[in-house]
Amino acid sequence: MSQAGDNNNGARKPDFGATYLPSSAGVAAPPPDQAPQALDHFKRGYSERTSNREREMNGFTNPDRQLPVQENGGGGPQKWQPPAGVKSESGGGGDRPNNHYQPRHQQQRNYNSYNSNYNKHDDKQYTRSYNKYEDRRGSYNNNNRYNKSNGGFSMEDVVDRLCAPRANVCDELDRARQSSPESFTSGRTVTAILSQLGRRRQMNVAMQVWRWMESAQGITRNVYHYNALINVCEKIRDWKMALDLMRQMDEERIPKNEITYSSAISACEKGGNWRTALDLLKTMKDKGIMPTAIAYNAAISACEKGLNPSKALEIFDEMKREGVRPTVVTFSALISACEKGQQWKLALQVLEEMKATFGPNVIAYSAAISALSKGQQWEKAWELFCEIEQSGEKLSVVTYNATMTALEKGLQWERALDLFDEMKYKNMAVTVVSYGSAISACEKGYQWRQCLEYLDEMTERKISKNVIIFGAAMSCMEKSHRADIAFQLMERMKLERVRPNVHIYNSVISACARCKLWKKGFELFKEMDEVGVKRDVVTYNAVLDAVCSQVDLAEDIFHEGVERGFYAKVSRLGSQWLELDLHFLSLGGGETALRWWFEKCLVPYLGGSKELASVRSIDIVTGYGKTRA
């Protein structure tokens, strides 16, 4: 049966049978106490954008780097298939109509026609600075790697032994010092060890090394040692420890430098303490230490975490006034700050300024597309996606995810699913965020069959489903009038140890209302108290939609909602005016409230002729005229 046919038949009958369930082979259930929180489609991509931004910045000088490859069951690239529902020249069809746009695979695009010689950081000064840094780092590593045959030691071997379980850190360091005492006396070896521990995020071992330095004779702690340990604090997001180390430097009268402050600001940024990060930046300038681009970038990122785009812009303007040249990281962090503050117009302005200096950059474009997604600007998001693709940049998973989210938010579900098909055709490493956007697109287009196929794909690819994935799938079943499958997905959540939240229950109860299953909807409503899920106003609206035909039961639930404060302002009775406000009620809730108001409020209040004569107006506010049908 076609989708159009389903839409014309009202409540749908199940055509998969009562035993239909997405497959579950090979799924490792997450711990029950680690169920993800219910976030919207923009917040769930934040950590992925951040990690990808860091990874891509680490490899920005390598234009030949390859996109990650997702393995499939056939052992090779998946053969391109037109998106479901797009009719080919030879006929056929599916659930997805083709009368809105031409799919991208029919636009004669060559997905592999990327210019690998394109350098997105076409800036000589920036490249020279990076090459000098690489030379210094290579020289430093060579100087700190000693040959065992000459009586020295290997730095990596020492760090490996320090990080081993039940290792005696002091004994290991003493043995290493005996093999090369001059390297420890200079202090460079200890600095290198602390830096290595920072990369491995071994804070406990680093603190044992720090205490060993206090007891070891002939080793004096200097600013480089402190900088290395503060860098470890940054890696583990311990901004309080970083500030303690800076105070300890003051007590020992060890002067700080720009690296000290930059690392501490980065620690505050990663720890979510943006105010302290800005205070450190100000203190840095007051001490006469010129902030570097790294310090400014960390401060702008801190404002991004603190949802303060205006402050980020102030720091950006100050950075330019001080003559510090912004980098691509600066612009990307500033665009992300605009995204968090829902300032999509400002994000586009910053993007244009960045393009004039560095040209297109996929990280900055991804952040700008996310900002447009929040602003419901899917057309502009799509334009940016096509622009960055045509520039020769290698599109990342984050870029696709952000664009898919913008499209599905703009009800362009066909385009969103087409992009998802393209990701899989390119063998890109699709993530749980990718599937979340695709399933949300299915919800917008009532594509419940495709939604179930995506759930099966996640199982086959061993991508763990979370409460957001199930929430989007439940909403799709609700809008498609498939309460039967919604019940089975509830059982599926139990098997995969994903705890349902209030949004899951609201969607299933709404599905019951659409399918005229008021008893099942009321059972789920009562079950929420038993499992400890707190109800909200949407819950009461949904259950009132389900039970509105049961007059007494609906009135009891409505009164309960009034007592809990959800419908406290529904009725207003004055000396000269009477008002019933149905603004925030569903269809069933409005019907129940209207019956209650006339029978229990209006008629008794106007029982006397004196009160009736003084009333000048009786108003019923119905809201925006939107229904849940």
N, C-alpha and C positions, 0 to 999 in steps of 0.2 A: 504494500500500500504506500502510495507516495505521501510526502509530507503535506502537500496541499490537501490531499484527501483527509489526512488526519485532522487538519485544522478545521475542516468543515463538519466533522462528526462529533464535535463537543468532547465529552470525556472519552478517552481512548481505552480500548481493551488491550490487555497484554497479548503480544504475539510471540513471546519467547517462552511462555509457560512459567509455572510457579517456581521452577528449579533453576532459572537462569541466574548465573552469577559470573562476574569476571573471574578468570582463572587466578590461582594463588600459588602456583608452583614456584619454588625458589625465592619466596619473599622472606626476608629476615625481619621479624617484627621488632620495632623500636621499643625501648623500655617504656613502661606506662607513665613514668614520671618525667619523661622528656618529650611529651606531646607539644608541638609548636603552638605558639599563640595565634589567635585569629587576627591576621594582619590584612590590610588591603593589598591590592595588586602592585602598588608602588613601593610600599615598605618592604615587601618580601624580596624585592630585587636589590635592595640596598647593599647587603653584604656581598652579593655576587658582583655588583658593579665595582665595589671597593677592591675586592681581591683581584678582579680582572684588570683594574686600572694599575694596581701595583705590579702585576705580572707583566703587563704590556710595557710599562715604563722601564722595567728591568731589561727588556729586550728591544728597546726602541732603535738601536743602531743596526739591527739585523733585519733588513728588508725581505730576506728570503725565508723567514720563519713560516712554518706551516700551521694551518688550522688543525686543531685536535681531531682525531679520527674516531668515530664511534663504531665499534665492532658490531656486526650483525650476524644473524644466524647463518647466512650463506658464506661468510668468511671474506666478503669483498664488498665493493660499493653497491648500494641498493640501486636497482634499475629505476629510472625516472618513470613515474606513473602520473597521468593527469589527476589533479585533485578530484575527489569524488563528486559527482554531479555535473562535471563539465563535459559537455558533449563533444566528441571528436568528429572529424569529418566523416567517419564511417558510421556514425550513429552512436547509440548507447545513451547513458544518462546516469542519474543518481539522485541523491537527496539534495545536492547543492546546485541551485539554478545558475545559469551563466548569462543572465540578461542584465547584469549590473556592470560588469567590467570584463576586460580581457585578461585572463590569467597571465602571470609573468612568464611562464614557460612557453607561451605562444607569441611572445613579443620579440623573438629572435635574439635573445640575450645569450651570450656565451659565459657561463658561470665561472669558467676557468681563465677568462681573459683578464687577468690581473697583471699589472705592470710591476714585476718584482723589483725593478730598478728604481721605483719611486721611493724617495726618502721623505717621510712625513716631517722630519726635523731638518729641513734644508736650511740650516743655519750654521755658518762656518765657525762662529765663535763658540756656540754651544757644543758643536762636535769636537772642537779642539780641546775645550775644557774637559769633556768626558774622556778623550784619549789621554790627556795628561793624568787624569785621575786613575785610569786603568794602568798606565805606566808606573805610577807611584805605588798602586796597590800590588802590582806584580812584583816590583822590586822589594816591597816590604815583605811579601809572603816568602820570596826567595831567601831573604836575609833571616827569616825566622823559621826556616825549615833546615834542621841540622842533620848531617849524615851520620848514621850510626857507626859506619866503619871508621870514622874519625873520632870516635868517642863522644859524639853529640847525641841528639835525639830527634825524633819526628814529632812535630807539633800536633798533628792529627792523632798520632798514637797516644800522646800524653792526654789530650782532651778525651779520647775514647776511654782511657782507663779511669779518668776522673768521673766520667758519666756512667761508668759501669755500676750495676747494683752492688750495694754493700762495699763500695770502694772507700779506702782510707785516703782522703784527699791530702792530708798533711804528709803522709808517707810517700805518696806518689810525687808530690811536688819536691820533697826533699831529695828523692832519687834523681829527678830531672835536674835539679840544681847542682847536684854533685857531678853530673856528666857534663854540664856546661855552666859553671858558676859565673862567668863574665856576662853571659846573656841575661841572667837574672839580676845581676847587679845594675846593669844599665836600665832595667825596668821595662824594656821593650817586649820581652818574652811574656811577662805577666799581662801586659796590655793586650798582646795577641791572644793569650788564653782567655781573657775576659771577653774579648770580641767574639771568639769562637763559641763560647758558652752563650753569648747573646743571640747568635744565629740559631743555636739549638734551643733557646728559651729555657735554659737550665739555671734559674735564679738561685735555687738552693745550693747548687754546687758553686756558683759564683760567689755567694756569701761566705762559703767555707774557704774559698781562695782568698777572699778579702780578710777574713780573720787570721789566716795563715800569714798574710803579709804583716799584720800587726806584731806577730810573735817572731817573725824571721828577722835576723840581724843583717844589716847591710842593704836593706831594701826600703827606700823612702817613697811613700805614695806621692804622686804628682798629679797634675791636671789631666794627663792622658789616662791614668788609671781611673780617676773619677768619671771622666767622659765615657770610658768603656763600660763602667758599671751602670751609669745613668742610661746608657744605650740599652742595657739589659732590661732595665725598668721600663723603657719605652716598648720593648718587644712584648712584655707581659702586661702592659697597660697599668703599671703600678705608679701612678703619678705622685702619690704621697711619699713613697720611698725615694723617688727622684728629688723631691723637695727636701727631704731629710738629708740626702747626700749633699745638696747645695749648702744647707746650713752647716753641715760638718766641714765643708770646704772653708767657710767663713771662720769657723773656730780654729782650724789649722792654718789659716791665713794663706790658703792656696788660691791664687787668682783664677778667675773663670775666664773662658774665652767664648767665641761665637759658637763653637761646637757644644759647649756645656749648655748654653741657653737653648740652642736649637733642639738638642735631644730632650731637654726638660719640657719645652713647649710641645714637642711631638708626643711625649708621654701624657701630658695633660689633654692633648687633642684626642688621643686614642682612648683615654679614660673618660672622655665626655665632660671634662671640666674646662669649658671654654673661657670662663671669666679669669681663672688662674692663668691660662695660657696668654691672655691679653695682658695681664699684669706683668708676667715675665717678659713679654715683648717690650713693654714700657720701661721696666727696670733695666733691661738690656741697653736701651738707648740712653737712659739716665746715667748709666755707668760709662758711657762713652764708647760702647762696643757697637759697631755698625751691624745691624741685622742682615743676614744673608737671605738669598731667595728661599733657602730651605726653611728658615725661621718664619718668614712671611707666609710661605705655603702652608706650614703647620698651623699658623694662627688662623688663616682663612678656612682651613679644613675644620678647625675647632669651632668656628662660627657656623659652619655647615652643620656640624653635629648638634649645635645649640639652637638650630632653626632661627638664625639671626642673619639674614642676607644683607641687611642694611649695614651691620657692623663689618661684614666681610668686604663690602664695597668701600667702606672707609679705609680699611687696611690696604686694599688694592690701590686706592688713590694715594695713600701715604707712601706705599712702596714705590710708585712711579715718581713722586716728588723727591724721594731720597735718592733717586738715580739707580735703584736696583731693578734690573731688567726682569720682567715676568717671564716665566717659562710656560711650557705647555701644561705642566702640573698646576701652575698657578691658575691658568684659565679654566682648566677642568674642575678644580676645586671651587672656583667662583661660580661656575655654571651649576655645579651640584648644590651650592648654597642657594642659588636662585630657585632651583627645583624644589628644595625643601621648603622654601618660603612661598611656593606657588607663584613665583614671579616669572612667568614664561616669556613675557615681552623683554624683560631685563636679560634673561638668559640668551635670547637671540641677539641682543646688542653686544653682549660679551663675546658670543661666538663670532660675530662679524669682526670684532676687533682682533680676535685670535687669528682668524683666517688671513687678515692683512699682514700678519707677522710670520706665522708658521705654516700657513696653508691648512688644508683639512686634516683633522685628527679624529680617529674613530672613537677615542675615549670621550673627548669633548662633545662630539656629535651625539653619542649615546646619552650623555647627561642632558643635553638640550632636548632630545626626543622625549626623555622621561619628564622634563619640565612641561613640554607641550602636551604630554599625555595627561598630566594633572590638570592642565588648563582646558581639557576637552578640545584640543586643536589637532584633530587627527589629520586634516589636510596638510597642515604645515609639517607635522611629523613625517608624513609620507614623502613630502618634498625633500626634507633633510635626508631621509633614508636613501632616496634615489640619487641625491647629490653626492653623498659620501661614497655610494657604490660606483658612480661614474668617475669619481676622482682617482680610482685605482687603489684606494685603501682596502685592506683585507677586513671585511666585516667580521665582528666578533659575535659570540653568542649573546652578549649583553645588548648589542645593537639590535639584533633580531627580537630579543625578548621585549625590549623597550618599545619597539615599533609595533609588535603584536599587541601589547597592552594598550597602546594608543588607539589602534584600529578597533579592538574589541570594545573599548570604552566609547568609541564613536559609532558603534553599531555596524561597523564594517567587518562583520564576522567572516565573510568569504575571503576578503583580502588577508585577514589574520591567519586563517587556516591554510591559505595558499603559501604564505611565508613559512609556516611550520612545515609544509610539505617540502619546500625548497631547502630548509635546514637539513632535513633528513636526506634529501637527494645529494647534498654536498657532504654528507657524512660528518656533519658538525656534532659536537658533543652536547646534545640537548640535555637540559637539566630539569629539575622539578619545577623551576620557574617557567620554563618553556611550556611544559605540559599544563601548568596552571593557567597560563594565558590562553592556550589552545582550548582547554575545557571551558573557560569563561566565554570564549568565542562561540563554542557550541551552545552554551546557554542562551546567548543573544539570538542565535538562529534556530532555536528549538531542535538542535541536531542531537537528540539523545542517543541514537544508535552510534554516531561517531564518537560521542562522549565515552560510551562503554568500550569502544575499540581502543581509545587512548588509555583507559584504565588497564586494559589487557596489555597494551604495549609497555606500560610502566612496569608491570609485573615481569614481562619477558626481558626487559632491559635491566631488571633488578634495581629500579629507582624507587625508593621507599615513598609511599604516599603519606601525606600529612593531613591535618585537619583542614587546611586551606584547599587542598585538592578535592577532598570529599565534600567540602562546603560548596565548591563550584559545581560539582557533579550533582549534589542534592538540589541545588537551585535549578539546574537544567531539567532534572526529573520533575520538579514542581511545576515549572512553566510548561512542560510538555505533557502534563496530566498523567504522569507515570508514577503514581503512589506505590504500585506494586514493586517496582524496581527500587524505589527509595527505601522501602522496608528492608529489602535484601542488602542494600548498601549499608544500612545501619548494622546489620549482622556482620557484614564484611569488616566494618570498622572494629568490631569487637575481636574478630579473629586476628586482625593486624595490630591490635592493641593501640588503637588511636581513639582517644577519649572524645566523644561528641561534646561540642560546646553549644551555647545558646543559639547560634546561627544555624547549626545543623538541625536542632529540634524545630526551630521556626520554619525552616524550609519543608521539613517532613509534615508538620502540622498543616502548613498551607497546601501541600499536595493532597492531604486528606480532605481539606475543604473543597478543593477543585474537583475531587473525585467523589464527593458526597459520602465520605466515610467519617461521619461525625463521632462515632463511638471510638474508632481507632485514634482519631485526633485528640479526643478527651483523655484517652489512656496515656498517650505520650505527654500530654499536659501534666497529668498527675505524676508520671514517671520522673519528670524533671526534679521534683522535690526529693524523690527517693535517691537519685544519683547525685544530688548536690549541685545541680545546674541552676543558676539564678535566672528567673524569668525577667523579661523586660517588656516594654510597651508593645513591641512587635509580636511577642509571644501571645499577649492577650488579644491583640487584633486578629492574629491567625486563628486562635481557638474559637473566637467569637464568629469568625467566618464559617468555621466548621459546625458549630452547635447552634447557630442563630435560629434554626427551625425548632429547637427544643427551648421553648420560651422560658420556662422556670430555670433551667440549667444556665441558659445564656444570661439571665438577669442576675443570678448568683455570681457568675464569673465577672460580670460587669461591676457589681458592687465590690468584689474583691479588688478589682483594678482601681476603683475609686479610693478604697481604703489605703492602698499602697501608693497613692499619689499620682498614678498614671493618667487618670481622668479627672483630676481635681478641679479643672477649670472648664469642664464641659457645660455646666449650668450656671447662669448668672441671673439672679432674681432681684430686681430693684423695685422701687416704689412706682416708677413710671415706665419702666422698660423691662422686658424679659428676653433672655437670649440663650439659645442652645448652640454651642460651638462644636461642630463635628469635624473640625479641621484635621485632627491627627488620628481619626478613627478609620478603620477599614469599612468595607461595605456591610459586613455582618455586625461589626461594632456600632456603626451608625444606625442600623436598623434597631438594634437592641436599645441604644441610648434614646432614640426617638420615642420608642414605645414606653420606656421607663419615664421619660420626661413628661409626656402627656398624661400618663396614668397616675404617677406618684408625685409629680411636682406641680404641673400647671393646673390641673383640675382642682386639687385641694387648695392651692394658693389663691385661685380665683373663685373660691366657693362663695364668698360674700360679694354682694353687688357693689359695696363701697370700694373694694380693691379693684374690681373689674372696671369701674368707671374712671379710676385714676390712671390706668395703664394706657400709654400712648402708642407703644409699638411692641410687637412680638417678632423677634428676629431669629432665624435659623441659618447659621453659617455652614455651608456645605464644603468649603475648601476649594481645591483647584479643579474639581470635577473629574479627577482620575479614579478609575476603579481598578480592581485586581483581576478583572476578567481578561 
